[in-house]
Amino acid sequence: MGRHNLHVLLHTQVTRLVWDENRAVGVEYVQWDNPRLNGPLTPAPKSSCLRAPSTPAHSHLLGRRTRDVLKKFNIPEVSSLGGVGGNLQDHLNLPLYVQLQKPVALNPAKLRTISNLWDYFIHGKGDLGRAAIEGVGVMPVAHSQPEVGVILFNMGAVDSHLYSGISNMKLDYFHSTFPHMDNQSSEGFIFLATCLHPKSRGRIRLVSDDPRHPPSIDPNYLHHPYDLACMRDAFKWVMRLTRTRAMQELGASVHLPRYDECVRKSGRGGEGGGEDTRALYNEYVSCLVRVGAITGYHPLGTARMGRASDPETVVDPELRVLGTKRLRVADASVMPTHISGTPNSAILVIAEKAADMIKETWNDEKSLAQEKICSSSPDCEEKLLAKLSNAAGFSVTAAPSLTTVVTTTLLVFTTRTLAAS
Ligand SMILES: Cc1cc2nc3c(=O)[nH]c(=O)nc-3n(C[C@H](O)[C@H](O)[C@H](O)COP(=O)(O)OP(=O)(O)OC[C@H]3O[C@@H](n4cnc5c(N)ncnc54)[C@H](O)[C@@H]3O)c2cc1C
């Protein structure tokens, strides 16, 4: 961290990329705890953005829509990319509470014992050091690749307000889904059932030219019919798992929520039985998914990697944004589809690989020394610094700023991550 060419800025939000034609040459940012920089943010008169082209059918519509938005906010085009903001995919999780008759689960009452506190704070071990996610499974249904997954969250009771907030569930639905949460000694665990490779695609849209405004995010869950069928398969797998001998020895029973809209619609038919009962049961499970499923917080795909010939591609295999120079995206948004599991480890690999590729690019010190911050005109560096000084409302010292910008390859955060921040 003490390296002269590495600058880490905390509590900082990038508000705009600075361009010299199609070369990204800097970023503008605000620091929320820096009184010098943290003034009221006036949107720059013209900011730059990647926008959609008027290419084939689907992209053509996409392009027209996006172009209208950019026009509305007076944002000039840097590169025509139809895929920016599209291809949004997330895992939908169906939470199911499994009650147990044997005292094997973690719960708040067990965690808060003196011996657990002693073990954790003195020896750095014990139940308080356990990750509550203690089981993960994936399974194929009709094809060879895993299609459904479960996560086992080993916690018999959780704080209703905290967890309904995290899972973005209304409190009454939370209590229908998770009974006995007020009893801190409850024995049980939570299964999160998911469809690993959903086919529905959502979209992120710009709604303002003020970078502080989050974009609109439409995950478009369950739009593709495959996804609902796949979620039903995930549910059925959970039911099968809880009927295994090992689970039955622990007295496992799944709590099936009685959401008003599902019970009214289907009468909650039981499993098995005749055709009618099975149809009612399927209808109940579909309703359970529609009403009770929550985000897995795994959004990705909105700046997908691919071939340059594909109109939906945003970055090339080296994470460089097509049609621009010195600009890479390194986060979940470059993943074209989900992996067969949770995404974080794959994203760490992308970040490691990005670091290697950036180092590789700047390895040649001679070419680095000759690199100019901008090249569109002989006096463009002076003009750029003057422009930046005006926009930020403070003076910029030329030498260190240039060194910083030249030796830094810019990594941008997509609108998806901007929303998450
Ligand atoms: C509650 C929760 C539980 C999860 N559990 C798991 C799990 O068990 N396993 C798993 O694999 N995944 C899990 N995930 C998903 C995983 O955390 C994400 O997929 C992953 O962190 C995404 O990485 P990223 O680099 O794309 O984005 P992020 O991790 O969101 O990183 C983006 C960073 O950029 C910063 N940023 C954004 N905009 C700007 C800006 N304009 N200027 C400066 N900085 C900016 C943000 O502050 C943030 O630090 C979970 C997510 C959540 C929310």
The ligand as an ORCA input file, in Angstrom:
! r2SCAN-3c Opt
* xyz 0 1
  C     -26.192     -9.840      1.451
  C     -25.346    -10.475      0.366
  C     -24.895    -11.771      0.529
  C     -24.125    -12.372     -0.470
  N     -23.667    -13.651     -0.271
  C     -22.889    -14.223     -1.204
  C     -22.344    -15.528     -1.000
  O     -22.556    -16.163      0.038
  N     -21.575    -16.067     -1.991
  C     -21.316    -15.399     -3.152
  O     -20.616    -15.943     -4.012
  N     -21.816    -14.161     -3.365
  C     -22.578    -13.556     -2.428
  N     -23.081    -12.299     -2.648
  C     -22.827    -11.669     -3.949
  C     -21.446    -11.044     -4.029
  O     -21.207    -10.249     -2.874
  C     -21.394    -10.169     -5.294
  O     -21.693    -10.980     -6.414
  C     -20.013     -9.569     -5.499
  O     -19.606     -8.824     -4.368
  C     -20.035     -8.640     -6.704
  O     -18.731     -8.143     -6.893
  P     -18.470     -6.845     -7.777
  O     -17.013     -6.575     -7.711
  O     -19.102     -7.029     -9.099
  O     -19.290     -5.680     -7.073
  P     -19.226     -5.146     -5.572
  O     -18.719     -6.192     -4.629
  O     -20.573     -4.557     -5.339
  O     -18.106     -4.022     -5.620
  C     -18.320     -2.800     -6.252
  C     -17.560     -1.747     -5.460
  O     -17.532     -0.552     -6.232
  C     -17.860      0.530     -5.407
  N     -18.449      1.557     -6.284
  C     -19.588      1.488     -6.993
  N     -19.790      2.618     -7.686
  C     -18.743      3.427     -7.423
  C     -18.378      4.746     -7.833
  N     -19.136      5.462     -8.655
  N     -17.225      5.275     -7.360
  C     -16.428      4.565     -6.531
  N     -16.728      3.313     -6.092
  C     -17.870      2.759     -6.537
  C     -18.840     -0.041     -4.384
  O     -18.867      0.759     -3.230
  C     -18.241     -1.418     -4.141
  O     -17.264     -1.385     -3.135
  C     -23.825    -11.668     -1.656
  C     -24.272    -10.344     -1.811
  C     -25.013     -9.755     -0.807
  C     -25.465     -8.314     -0.985
*
